């Protein structure tokens, strides 16, 4: 495999990182809203958000991307592959992160909420200054773990013809007929990105576990 082919892989890697960043950041924002709704104490809202989470956790990401891209086109909404994949990853991430952070919120000792209520803090102040900082700290290892899964999940963007790292590898493999070499390099690039995140997430998990003893 020559220099031009490797540069093409790096272009695919760029789009993989861009998709991961957009899906994760937008998913974080939407996931926070989902987590707050899931713990709102309003039965109808909690049931609706639970159904939302169940749908996206219970169906394959591949199908979700397919539905966003081709399903919207059927009702007259045409978006390009980049926007479709970014939207699909955002919806997928919001469901998983919403559930992760819901667990973090509920893991905060109830005494913290009762104490903040006793201090007459408003709901927004209670969440912003007392509950969420602790919940996000508790949830951080799982959040990083999900980010690793999201990065690898971008490989499914090829279903709508978007050229990220895995599809770039497939294109090159079909041109030079060296699949083992090409996908070995593709796998190594994924490893270089994901392994440090995995190690960092495990480190945080050990650190937080030790601090609670």
N, C-alpha and C positions, 0 to 999 in steps of 0.2 A: 504494500500500500504506500503510495507516494505522498508528497507534501500537499498537493491539491486536495486529495481525498481526506487527509487529516484535517485540513482547514475547513472542509465541508462539514466534518463531524463537529468541529468547534462551533460552527454557526448553528448547527442543530442543538448543541449544548447551551448556547446562548438563549435559544427559544425555550428550552426546557427550564432554565433558571428563571426566565421571565414569566412563564406560565405558572411556575411554582410560587413565585413571589406574589403575583396578582391573585391567584387562588387563595393563598394563605392569608395575605393582608385583608382582602375583602371578606374572606371566610371568617377571620377573627372578628371583624366588625359585626357581621351578621350573626356569628355564633354568640357573641356577647349579648345581643338582643334576645336570641333564642334562649340562652341560659337564664336571663332575667325574667322572661315570660314563663319559663318552666318552673320558676320558683316564686311566681307572683302571688300564689295563694288563691287565684281566681280559677275555679274549676274548668270552665269552658276554654279559657286560654291555655291552661296547662294541658288539657286533652288535645287541643288543636296542635300545639307544638310537639307533643309526644307523637302524634300521628305523622307530622312532618319528619321528625327524626327517624321514626320507624321505617318510613318509606325509603329514605336515602341510605339508611344502614342496611335495609333488607333487599336492596336491588343492586346489581353490579354497576360500578362506575362506567363501564363500557356502554351499558344500556342507557344510562343517564346522558352521556355525551351524544349518543346516537339520537335520542329523543329530542334533546335541545336543538341540535343542528337540523335534523330532517323534520322533526315534528313542527317546529316553528315555521318552516318553509311551507308546510301543508296548509297552514292557516294564513298564509300571505305575508309572514314576517321573515324576510330574508336577511341573514347576517353572515358575515364571513367566518371562516373556520376559526380564526384567532379569537373572535368575540364569543363564538359558540363554546369553544373549549374553556375559555376563561370563565364564562358564566356557569358552565357545568361544574367545573372544579370549585367555584365559589359556593354553589349550592351544596355540593358534596361536603366541602370543608365546614360549612356553617352548621350542618347537622351533627357532624362528629365533634367539632369543637364546642358546640352548644351543650352536648351531652357531657363532654369531659368537664367543662366549666360548671355545669349544673351539679355534678358530683363534687367539685371543689367547693362550691358555695355551701352545699349541704354538709360538707365535712368540717366547716368552721364551727367550733364549739358554740352551742346555742346560747351559752352565757354571754358571748360577745354581742349577740343581737339584743339580748335582754338588757345588757348594760348600756348599750347605745340608745335604746328606747328610754331607759331611765334618765338618760342625759337629755332627753327631749330632742334628739337629732331627727331631722326629717329623713324620709326614705332615701332620697338621693344622697344626702350627706352620709347616712349610715352605710349605704352601699359603696360610695366612692372612698370614704376614709377608713372604714372599719372592715367590711366584709370582703369586698373584691380584692384588695391587696393581699389578704391572707389566702383567699380562694385561688387566685392566680398563681401564687407561690406554690400552693399544694399541687396545682394542676400542671405546673411547668414541665416536669419530666414527661408526662403523657402528651402534652402539647408538642414537644420536640419530637417525640416518637411518631406522632401523627404527621408532622412535617416531613419526616423521612418517607413515610408511606405515600404522601402526596407527591413528592418529587418522583418517586418510581411510578406513580399512577399517571403521570404526564405521558408516559409511553403509549397510553391508549388513545392519545390525540390523533394517531394515524387513521383511526376509524373514519374521521371526517376529512382526511387528506392533508392534515397539517404536518409540516415537516419539522419535527423536533429530533432529539438525539437518536431515538430508536429507529424512526423512519429514515433518518439520514443514513444510519448504518445499513438499513435494508437496501436503500437505493445504491449505495456504494458496493455492497455485497453482490448485487445483481449485475453490476458493471464489471467488476474485476474478478468475480468468482473466487473470492477468498473469505467465505463466511466465518470460519474459525478465527482468523486474524482480526477481521473487522469487528465482530461482536465481542471478541476478547477485549479489544480497545474500548468499545462501547461500555462493556461491563466494568472495566477499570475506571472509566470516567464517572460512572454512577457511584462506584465504590469510594472514589476520592471525595465526592460530595457528601455522601450519606454516612460514611464511617465516622468522621469527626463529630457529626451531629449525634449519632448513636452513642458514642463514647461520652459526649458531654451530657446527654440525657441520663445515662446510667450514673454518671458522677453526681448529678444533681439529686437523683433519687437516693443515692447512698448518703449524701450530705443532709438532705431533709429528714431521712429516716433516723440518722444519728442525732439530729437536733431535737427530735421529739422523745428521745429516751430519757 
